[in-house]
Amino acid sequence: MNRGAFLAAGGAFAASFDLARPARCAQDDELGVRIRKIAKNFPGAIGVYARTLAPGDPIAAYRAYESFPTASTIKVLIMTTAFSLEEAQPGTLEQEIPFDRSELIAGSDFMSDAADGQRFTVRELITPMIRVSDNTAANMLIEHFGVDTINGIGADAGLAQTHLQRKFLDWYAIVRHSQNVSTPADMARLLYLIESGAHEGTRTIVSAPYCRTMVNIMLGQTDRDAIPAALPVGTPIANKTGEIDGTRDDVAIVDPYGTSPLILTVMTKAAYDYAASYAAIHAIARDVYAAAR
């Protein structure tokens, strides 16, 4: 299958799960009141989207279609691009990318010990990009795939308000106010497509085996300070966090192989009290989890 045909097929599936437009929220009044109270007392802006795999409206949506900085949560889309291209162009995952040590940036625990000129396959870079949020690994993949390709995969999946506009820690771009952005609803849509494929064994944004691979990579996420910290110990959670100045985000699939998986995305902006950010994320996660059970 050529890439155009692949994206058309994926787009057709994605279109049948329209999270891009505001929808009536199925959340109970009590949950809605609690989320609005948390948001009102929050020193910044916070957005929430939560749903199960069941068809219909979300169980929680608050400022869900508003743009927020993604920080590292957009790395889920970069990972998805790799598997999408592998299906369209077999061998993509084994393509090698040379490491230029002059491009090493902060937040790169995996790549920090790599030798200049060392070659890594796409497959070898995906896991540290997600599990330890290695920024240099992410930038290598962005350079390899191209921003337009990554955004194209997102657009064809229906992520209408998600835009990768710069590499990580690109200070020149930051000064120009070029920011990677998405919405809680868009990020939930991406996780929903991945989880639907993995859980139901059907092709969504990619084939079911690749959806399961992505879920399993996210299950190994090492940053558990946000949504996972609020839920019962031992709950399987496939998540990706994001942190930049004024932002603490977490996007998660709760109990992905259980009987009723939960998709929960929480994003913040203009929020510089990070203790308050985590407290709000924890409170929302507990309330949504209880309402979804």
N, C-alpha and C positions, 0 to 999 in steps of 0.2 A: 504494500500500500504506500503510495507516495504521501508526502507530508500534507499536501493540500487536501487529499481525500481523508486522511486521518483526522485533520482538524475539523473538517466538515462533519464527520461522524461524531466526534466528541462534542462539537457545538450543538448538534441536533439533540443529543442526550441532555446536555446542560440546559438547553432551552426549556425542557420539560420540568425543570426544577427552578422556577423563577423566584430567586431571593433578591434580585436586583431592585425590585420596586417595593415601596412601602406596602405592608400588608396589615390587615387587622390582626392584633396580637391575641393569641388564645390564652395568655397567662391569666391566672385567677386574680381577682381584685387585690387580695391580700399580698400576693407576691409583687404585683405592680406597685402597691403602696410602699412596700419595704424597699424596693429598688429606688423609687423616687426619693424616699427619705435619705437613703445612703448618698445618692447623687447630690441632693440639696446641701448636705453637710460636708460634701467633699471639696477640698481646696483646689479646684481645677475642674476640668471637664472629663466626664467618663461616659463611655458607650458600652452597651451590652447587647448581645444576641445569643439566644439559646433555643435549641430545638432537639427533638429526637429524630429517629429515622422515619417516624410515622408521617404520612402525608398531612398537609394542612398548615395552619399558621404556627408561628413560633410560640414557645411557652413564655418567652421573655424578649422584649425588644425595647431598648431605651437609647435614644440618639443613635440608633443602629445604622442609619444611612448617612451619617455625618462623617466627614473626612478626618482621619487621625493619622499621625505618624506611625509607620509600621515598626520602626526599629528592625530588629532581627526576625520578626515574625514573617516577613516577606521571603525569608529563606525557604519557607515551605513551597512557595511558587517556583523558586529556582530549582529545588529538588524535583518538583513535578515536571518542570521543563525537561530535565534530564531523562526521565522515564518516558515522557511523551515522544521525545526525539528518538529514543532507543527503539520504540515501536515503529516509528516512521522510517528510521535509518538504522537498522541493526548494526551494532558495533559501536554506537555512540558511547556507551558506558565504558568501553575499553580504550577510547581515544586518550592519548597521553598529552598532558599539559606540562611544559617545563616551568619550574619555579625560579623566579628572579628574586633573589634575596633583597634587592633594593626595594621591592614592593611589599615587604613584610610590614604589617601594621599592628597596632595594639589589639588585644582581644584575639590572639591567634596562638593559643596554647599548643595546638597540634602542629602547626607549621613552624613554630619558633626554632625547633632543632633541625629543620630540614637544610640540606646542603644546597648552595647555589647551583642551579642547573639540574637539580634532582627532578625526575619526571614522575608525575602522579596521574593515574587514570581518573576519569570522571567519577567512576564508582568509588575510588579511594577518597575522593574529596567530599562526597555527599554526606557520609556519616559524621565526620567531625564538624562539618558546617552546621548540622542540625544538633547533634548531641552535646557538643561543647561550644557551639555557636562561633566556630573559628571564622573570623572576618577575612583573613587572607585567602582561605579556601573558597569562601563565597565570592570574593573578587576575582579569583582565577576562573571560576565558573561563569561569572558575569561576562568577563572578557572573552571567554571561549564561545559562549552561546550568542552573545550580543544582547543588548538591552531590548532591541526591537523584537527579537525572537521570544524573549521571556514575556514581554508585555503582550505579544501576540497570542501566546498560549493562554495567558490570563483572560484576554478579551474573548477568545473563542470559548472559554469556559464560562463566560458570562460575568466576569469580574469587572463590571463597568467602571468602577471608581477606584480600581487598584492600579497604581502606576509606579514602576521602578524607574527612577530618574537619575540615580547616581550609584557609584560604588560605595562601599562602607568606608567611613572616615575619609571621604573625599572633601577636604576642607575648602578647596576652591569652590566646589559645588554648594557646600553648606553656606558659605558666605553669600552666594548668589540666591540663597533661600530655595535651593533645589532639594526637595525632600521626597523620600519614598513614602507613599500614602496609600491608605485603603480605608475600609469601613468595617465595623463589626459584622455587618451582614455579608459583605464580600468574603471576609476571611472565614465566616461560618459556611458559606457556600462551597469554598474550596475544600474545607475539611469534610463537609457533607458528601461531596462527590467522591473523595478518597475513601471515607468510611463506608459509604453505600457499596462501592465496589468490593471492598475487603469483606464486609459483613455478609452481603447478599450473594457474593460470588458472581457478580455480573460486571460487564464492562461499562465504566462510566467515563471519567476523564482519561483513564488508561485502563488496561486489562486488570482483572481481579488480582492475579498474582503480583503485579506491580503495585496495586493499591495496598495489598497486604505487606509488601516490602516497605512501603513508605510508613505505614502504621507502625511496623516493628522498629524501624529506625527511630521514630518519634517516641516510642515506648522507652527507649534508652536515654531520653533527655536527662541531662544531669542537673539542670536548674529546676528545682522543685519548690521554690520559695513562694510562688504565686498560687494558682488554682490548686495544685496538688497538696499544698500545705494545709488547705482548709478542709479537705475531704478525709474520710476515714482511712486510717493507715492500712496499706495493702491494696487500696483501690487502684487497678491498672489505669494509667492515664498517659495518653500519647499527646504530648504538648510541645509547643515552641514559644519561648518567651522573647521579649524584646525590651531593650533598655537603651535610651538615649536621654539627653538632658531634658527634663520636664515630662518624660514619658516612661511608663511602666505598662507593658502589654503582656497578655498571655492568651493563647488560643489553644483549645484542648478538645480531645475526644476522650470522654470519660467512659471507662469500661468498654473498650472497642469490640471485644469479642464476647461480651455478655449478652443477655437477652434483650436489653433495651439501652443501647449506647446513647450518650448525651453529648451533643456538640455545644460548647460554651466558649464564647469569645468576649474578652473584656479589654478595652483599649482606653488609654488616658492621654491627655495633653494639657499643657500649661499647669502641670502638677509637680511642684518642686519639693513637697513634703513626702518623701518616699515611704516613710513609715505609714502615713495616712493612705498612700496609694495601695500598699499591700493590705492594710486593714480593710479598705473598701473592697478590694478584689476578693479577699477571704470571706467577707460578709455576703457578698453577692453569690459567690460559689456555693457557700453553705445553703443559702436560701433557695437557689435554683435547683441544687441537687435534691433538697428535701421535697420541693414541689414536683420534681420529675419522677420521684419514686412511686 
